[in-house]
Amino acid sequence: MCASRVFSASEEDAVEHAIHFAGTCELALWCKLLRDRGWTGAQIARSLGRSEGYVNNLIRIVERASLAVLIRWKHEQEPASGLEPICATDWLMQVCVLPHDLQDVELARRTARLAE
């Protein structure tokens, strides 16, 4: 994944950068970072060529996911991990509305189902 155009929050100070994302988790972390730096969801979406809803969903996942869920999401996207992907974005959106302890239970269930 690559965002070929990322600008500063002020269009007057626009500087173009290429950022290469090593998966959806890394993209979500960048979206969260940019929003924390003052960008709006619309600005991030425009810069990445994605929808604002998609960007906001990624940010929500980063803000609400338990540490175990975030670690698994990041780790499974590393090519050398050899892990089967289980952290689909739609599943993450559903599980991240739960308290962290229940998210961890759901992650364990999903991991166990994959191992069967």
Secondary structure, DSSP 8 states (H G I E B T S, - for coil): -EEEEE--SSGGG---EEEE-SSHHHHHHHHHHHHHTT--HHHHHHHHTS-HHHHHHHHHHHHHS-HHHHHHHHHHTSGGG-------HHHHHHHTTS-HHHHHHHHHHHHHHHH-
